[in-house]
Amino acid sequence: MTAPFLYAPRIKEKAMIRFLFVGGVMPVLDTSLSIAVVLLLILQGLKKKTVWCALWAGGIIGLYFFKNDEGHNVTVNGDRYRAMITNFFIPELNNHDVQELWFQQDGATCHTARATIDLLKDTFGDRLISRFGPVNWPPRSCDLTPLDYLLWGYVKSLVYADKPHTLDHLEDNIRRVIADIRPQMLEKVIENWTSRLDYIRASHGSPMPEIIFKI
């Protein structure tokens, strides 16, 4: 793991996750690609929401639901991901001091296409943690990503609490849960993140199962 990742003053993290309905009834949270993204799933009766947000110590940017012009849910490819970055994320960054923010993403193909990396480097320069980026994405790094060790599990537990039976209900729940996350919670998450960095360095990269779910 490189020094820029360890000592970056503020890290902006990106995640996409797919909330799934199988047969329109049973909720499944797809986390098989960690904080990343698109699976080639072909399941009869599958309905899905693909949602993106960015998390940092100052708050959450998003949500962004991937839909086409008709409002139908779509999966994510390189063109759609870059459109989201250009039309949604970068304008949102105008409200923040991007000179101090780093952007972290995993190695999904739509993230790491040359056109995508060039687009992100135009905004973040060398403050980009990604496969094929200036700072390489650290392998097996779920212990070091708040979206992995906290956010999506927390969101899942609340989103499905009332057993939503429609995609609109599911989307409403996702929006409500994210909107209710308080800045104090994110501050504690980032404090925990810096402790994790110290632990990983001291243990020479060993996993940390005894504290992985603690905040």
Backbone hydrogen bonds in HBPLUS format (Angstrom, degrees):
<---DONOR---> <-ACCEPTOR-->    atom                        ^
c    i                          cat <-CA-CA->   ^        H-A-AA   ^      H-
h    n   atom  resd res      DA  || num        DHA   H-A  angle D-A-AA Bond
n    s   type  num  typ     dist DA aas  dist angle  dist       angle   num
A0005-PHE N   A0002-THR O   3.14 MM   3  5.65 130.5  2.40 109.6 121.1     1
A0006-LEU N   A0002-THR O   3.28 MM   4  6.62 159.0  2.32 148.3 154.4     2
A0007-TYR N   A0003-ALA O   2.89 MM   4  5.93 161.1  1.92 167.8 170.5     3
A0102-TRP N   A0010-ARG O   3.24 MM  92  6.43 138.2  2.42 134.2 146.0     4
A0012-LYS N   A0102-TRP O   2.41 MM  90  5.15 138.9  1.57 129.0 144.8     5
A0104-GLN N   A0012-LYS O   2.77 MM  92  6.15 139.1  1.94 156.2 169.0     6
A0013-GLU N   A0055-LEU O   3.00 MM  42  5.28 177.1  2.00 154.1 155.0     7
A0055-LEU N   A0013-GLU O   2.88 MM  42  5.28 150.5  1.97 143.2 152.7     8
A0014-LYS N   A0104-GLN O   3.10 MM  90  6.02 145.5  2.22 157.9 163.6     9
A0015-ALA N   A0053-CYS O   3.15 MM  38  5.87 144.5  2.28 164.1 174.6    10
A0053-CYS N   A0015-ALA O   3.18 MM  38  5.87 155.2  2.25 157.1 163.2    11
A0016-MET N   A0035-ILE O   3.30 MM  19  6.25 160.7  2.33 148.9 152.3    12
A0017-ILE N   A0051-VAL O   3.03 MM  34  5.71 156.0  2.09 157.5 164.9    13
A0051-VAL N   A0017-ILE O   3.05 MM  34  5.71 169.7  2.07 163.7 162.6    14
A0019-PHE N   A0049-LYS O   2.81 MM  30  5.15 147.0  1.92 154.7 160.0    15
A0049-LYS N   A0019-PHE O   2.86 MM  30  5.15 147.8  1.97 149.0 158.8    16
A0020-LEU N   A0028-VAL O   3.11 MM   8  5.25 159.5  2.16 175.0 171.6    17
A0028-VAL N   A0020-LEU O   3.18 MM   8  5.25 163.7  2.21 141.6 141.7    18
A0021-PHE N   A0047-LYS O   2.73 MM  26  5.04 160.4  1.77 159.5 155.8    19
A0047-LYS N   A0021-PHE O   2.92 MM  26  5.04 169.2  1.93 153.3 156.0    20
A0022-VAL N   A0026-MET O   3.30 MM   4  5.56 168.0  2.31 149.2 152.3    21
A0025-VAL N   A0022-VAL O   3.43 MM   3  6.18 169.8  2.45 118.0 118.2    22
A0023-GLY N   A0045-GLY O   3.23 MM  22  4.82 144.4  2.36 112.9 121.9    23
A0034-SER N   A0031-THR O   3.04 MM   3  5.25 140.6  2.20 125.0 119.8    24
A0036-ALA N   A0033-LEU O   2.79 MM   3  5.13 154.8  1.85 132.2 136.3    25
A0046-LEU N   A0043-LEU O   3.12 MM   3  5.43 149.4  2.22 138.8 133.5    26
A0066-PHE N   A0050-THR O   3.02 MM  16  5.75 167.6  2.04 163.7 167.7    27
A0052-TRP N   A0064-TYR O   2.82 MM  12  5.05 152.6  1.89 140.9 150.3    28
A0064-TYR N   A0052-TRP O   2.93 MM  12  5.05 144.0  2.06 146.4 152.6    29
A0054-ALA N   A0061-ILE O   2.81 MM   7  4.98 159.6  1.85 148.1 154.8    30
A0061-ILE N   A0054-ALA O   2.81 MM   7  4.98 158.3  1.86 143.6 150.9    31
A0056-TRP N   A0059-GLY O   2.99 MM   3  5.54 157.6  2.04 169.4 174.3    32
A0059-GLY N   A0056-TRP O   3.11 MM   3  5.54 164.6  2.13 115.5 120.3    33
A0074-VAL N   A0066-PHE O   3.14 MM   8  5.77 162.0  2.18 134.1 133.5    34
A0068-ASN N   A0072-HIS O   2.84 MM   4  5.46 149.3  1.93 147.3 156.0    35
A0071-GLY N   A0068-ASN O   2.90 MM   3  5.25 162.0  1.93 114.7 119.8    36
A0081-TYR N   A0077-ASN O   2.91 MM   4  6.08 160.0  1.95 157.5 163.9    37
A0082-ARG N   A0078-GLY O   2.92 MM   4  6.08 165.9  1.94 153.5 157.0    38
A0083-ALA N   A0079-ASP O   2.93 MM   4  6.08 149.9  2.02 142.3 151.2    39
A0084-MET N   A0080-ARG O   2.98 MM   4  6.19 152.2  2.06 143.2 149.9    40
A0085-ILE N   A0081-TYR O   2.99 MM   4  6.32 159.6  2.03 149.3 154.8    41
A0086-THR N   A0082-ARG O   2.87 MM   4  6.04 164.8  1.89 151.0 154.9    42
A0087-ASN N   A0083-ALA O   2.81 MM   4  5.75 169.0  1.82 151.0 154.9    43
A0088-PHE N   A0084-MET O   2.87 MM   4  5.22 145.7  1.99 136.4 143.5    44
A0089-PHE N   A0084-MET O   3.01 MM   5  6.36 160.2  2.05 148.4 154.7    45
A0090-ILE N   A0085-ILE O   2.88 MM   5  5.86 171.3  1.89 161.2 162.0    46
A0092-GLU N   A0088-PHE O   3.14 MM   4  6.29 151.6  2.22 144.5 152.8    47
A0092-GLU N   A0089-PHE O   3.00 MM   3  5.10 115.1  2.44  98.4 114.7    48
A0093-LEU N   A0089-PHE O   3.00 MM   4  6.35 139.3  2.17 148.1 160.3    49
A0093-LEU N   A0090-ILE O   3.05 MM   3  5.04 126.0  2.36  96.3 110.7    50
A0094-ASN N   A0091-PRO O   3.16 MM   3  5.50 153.0  2.23 105.8 113.7    51
A0095-ASN N   A0092-GLU O   3.18 MM   3  6.01 169.4  2.20 120.1 123.5    52
A0096-HIS N   A0093-LEU O   2.85 MM   3  5.27 164.2  1.88 122.3 124.3    53
A0100-GLU N   A0097-ASP O   3.27 MM   3  6.19 170.3  2.28 123.7 125.8    54
A0101-LEU N   A0098-VAL O   3.32 MM   3  4.93 152.2  2.40  93.8 101.7    55
A0103-PHE N   A0127-ARG O   2.94 MM  24  6.36 159.3  1.98 153.8 159.0    56
A0129-ILE N   A0103-PHE O   2.77 MM  26  6.06 170.9  1.78 161.1 164.4    57
A0105-GLN N   A0129-ILE O   2.97 MM  24  6.36 158.7  2.01 172.9 179.6    58
A0111-HIS N   A0108-ALA O   2.89 MM   3  5.34 138.1  2.06 111.0 123.6    59
A0112-THR N   A0108-ALA O   3.18 MM   4  6.42 142.6  2.33 149.5 160.5    60
A0112-THR N   A0109-THR O   3.15 MM   3  5.23 126.0  2.46  97.7 111.2    61
A0116-THR N   A0113-ALA O   2.93 MM   3  5.22 122.1  2.27 104.7 119.9    62
A0117-ILE N   A0113-ALA O   2.97 MM   4  6.31 165.0  1.99 164.4 168.4    63
A0118-ASP N   A0114-ARG O   2.91 MM   4  6.08 165.4  1.94 154.0 158.2    64
A0119-LEU N   A0115-ALA O   3.08 MM   4  6.16 152.1  2.16 135.4 143.0    65
A0120-LEU N   A0116-THR O   2.96 MM   4  6.27 161.1  2.00 155.0 159.3    66
A0121-LYS N   A0117-ILE O   2.86 MM   4  6.03 156.6  1.92 152.0 159.0    67
A0122-ASP N   A0118-ASP O   3.07 MM   4  6.25 139.8  2.24 141.4 150.8    68
A0123-THR N   A0120-LEU O   3.08 MM   3  5.37 136.6  2.28 102.5 113.7    69
A0124-PHE N   A0120-LEU O   2.80 MM   4  6.00 175.9  1.80 163.1 164.5    70
A0125-GLY N   A0121-LYS O   2.78 MM   4  4.33 142.4  1.92 115.1 122.8    71
A0127-ARG N   A0124-PHE O   2.91 MM   3  5.14 159.4  1.96 133.7 133.2    72
A0135-VAL N   A0128-LEU O   3.17 MM   7  6.14 151.8  2.25 170.1 166.4    73
A0130-SER N   A0135-VAL O   2.83 MM   5  6.23 143.9  1.96 161.6 171.9    74
A0133-GLY N   A0130-SER O   2.87 MM   3  4.80 151.2  1.95 127.1 124.3    75
A0144-LEU N   A0141-SER O   2.87 MM   3  5.37 156.9  1.92 116.8 124.5    76
A0145-THR N   A0142-CYS O   3.48 MM   3  5.38 170.4  2.49 107.7 106.5    77
A0148-ASP N   A0145-THR O   2.79 MM   3  5.35 139.8  1.95 117.1 128.6    78
A0149-TYR N   A0145-THR O   3.04 MM   4  6.38 160.7  2.08 156.6 160.7    79
A0150-LEU N   A0146-PRO O   2.93 MM   4  5.42 134.0  2.14 137.2 143.5    80
A0151-LEU N   A0146-PRO O   3.06 MM   5  6.36 151.8  2.14 148.1 153.5    81
A0152-TRP N   A0147-LEU O   3.37 MM   5  5.98 173.0  2.37 140.8 142.4    82
A0154-TYR N   A0150-LEU O   2.99 MM   4  6.03 161.5  2.02 162.0 167.8    83
A0155-VAL N   A0151-LEU O   2.82 MM   4  6.03 165.3  1.84 157.7 162.0    84
A0156-LYS N   A0152-TRP O   2.88 MM   4  5.92 162.5  1.91 143.6 149.0    85
A0157-SER N   A0153-GLY O   3.12 MM   4  6.27 159.1  2.17 143.8 148.4    86
A0158-LEU N   A0155-VAL O   3.15 MM   3  5.43 132.7  2.38 103.7 115.7    87
A0159-VAL N   A0155-VAL O   2.78 MM   4  5.85 164.4  1.80 163.8 169.3    88
A0160-TYR N   A0156-LYS O   3.29 MM   4  6.18 167.1  2.31 150.9 151.6    89
A0161-ALA N   A0158-LEU O   3.21 MM   3  5.06 162.4  2.24 101.8 106.9    90
A0163-LYS N   A0160-TYR O   3.08 MM   3  4.96 163.6  2.10 106.7 110.0    91
A0170-LEU N   A0166-THR O   2.98 MM   4  6.26 156.8  2.04 145.5 152.4    92
A0171-GLU N   A0167-LEU O   2.85 MM   4  6.09 161.2  1.88 150.1 154.6    93
A0172-ASP N   A0168-ASP O   2.94 MM   4  6.17 160.7  1.97 148.5 153.7    94
A0173-ASN N   A0169-HIS O   2.98 MM   4  6.24 156.4  2.04 148.4 154.7    95
A0174-ILE N   A0170-LEU O   2.96 MM   4  6.27 159.4  2.00 153.3 158.8    96
A0175-ARG N   A0171-GLU O   2.99 MM   4  6.22 168.5  2.00 156.5 158.8    97
A0176-ARG N   A0172-ASP O   2.97 MM   4  6.15 160.0  2.01 148.1 153.9    98
A0177-VAL N   A0173-ASN O   2.92 MM   4  6.08 169.6  1.93 157.2 159.4    99
A0178-ILE N   A0174-ILE O   3.08 MM   4  6.21 171.2  2.09 155.0 157.4   100
A0179-ALA N   A0175-ARG O   2.97 MM   4  6.04 159.7  2.02 146.2 152.6   101
A0180-ASP N   A0176-ARG O   3.05 MM   4  6.21 136.4  2.25 143.2 154.1   102
A0180-ASP N   A0177-VAL O   3.24 MM   3  5.23 131.8  2.49  94.3 106.8   103
A0181-ILE N   A0178-ILE O   3.18 MM   3  5.48 163.0  2.21 109.6 114.9   104
A0185-MET N   A0182-ARG O   3.03 MM   3  5.49 131.4  2.28 109.9 121.6   105
A0186-LEU N   A0182-ARG O   3.41 MM   4  6.89 154.4  2.48 147.7 154.3   106
A0187-GLU N   A0183-PRO O   2.92 MM   4  6.21 154.5  1.98 154.1 161.5   107
A0188-LYS N   A0184-GLN O   3.17 MM   4  6.40 154.9  2.23 142.5 148.0   108
A0189-VAL N   A0185-MET O   3.00 MM   4  6.29 149.6  2.09 143.8 153.0   109
A0190-ILE N   A0186-LEU O   2.98 MM   4  6.25 159.8  2.02 153.0 156.5   110
A0191-GLU N   A0187-GLU O   2.99 MM   4  6.23 154.4  2.06 144.6 152.1   111
A0192-ASN N   A0188-LYS O   2.90 MM   4  6.11 155.8  1.96 146.5 152.9   112
A0193-TRP N   A0189-VAL O   2.88 MM   4  6.16 142.5  2.02 139.6 151.1   113
A0194-THR N   A0190-ILE O   3.05 MM   4  6.41 153.0  2.12 151.5 155.5   114
A0195-SER N   A0191-GLU O   3.26 MM   4  6.59 150.8  2.35 142.1 149.9   115
A0196-ARG N   A0192-ASN O   2.97 MM   4  6.29 146.4  2.08 145.1 154.8   116
A0196-ARG N   A0193-TRP O   3.08 MM   3  5.00 117.6  2.49  92.0 107.4   117
A0197-LEU N   A0193-TRP O   3.03 MM   4  6.42 148.8  2.13 147.4 155.7   118
A0198-ASP N   A0194-THR O   3.17 MM   4  6.50 159.0  2.22 145.9 150.1   119
A0199-TYR N   A0195-SER O   2.99 MM   4  6.26 156.3  2.04 147.1 153.8   120
A0200-ILE N   A0196-ARG O   2.86 MM   4  6.07 168.1  1.87 157.6 159.9   121
A0201-ARG N   A0197-LEU O   3.00 MM   4  6.16 164.7  2.02 152.4 156.6   122
A0202-ALA N   A0198-ASP O   2.97 MM   4  6.11 164.2  2.00 148.4 153.1   123
A0203-SER N   A0199-TYR O   2.91 MM   4  6.06 147.2  2.02 149.4 158.3   124
A0205-GLY N   A0200-ILE O   2.83 MM   5  4.82 169.5  1.84 149.5 150.0   125
A0204-HIS N   A0201-ARG O   3.22 MM   3  5.10 163.2  2.25 103.2 106.9   126
A0206-SER N   A0203-SER O   3.34 MM   3  5.40 148.0  2.45 100.9 109.6   127
A0211-ILE N   A0208-MET O   3.25 MM   3  5.96 160.9  2.29 118.9 123.8   128
A0214-LYS N   A0211-ILE O   3.07 MM   3  5.17 166.3  2.09 111.7 115.9   129
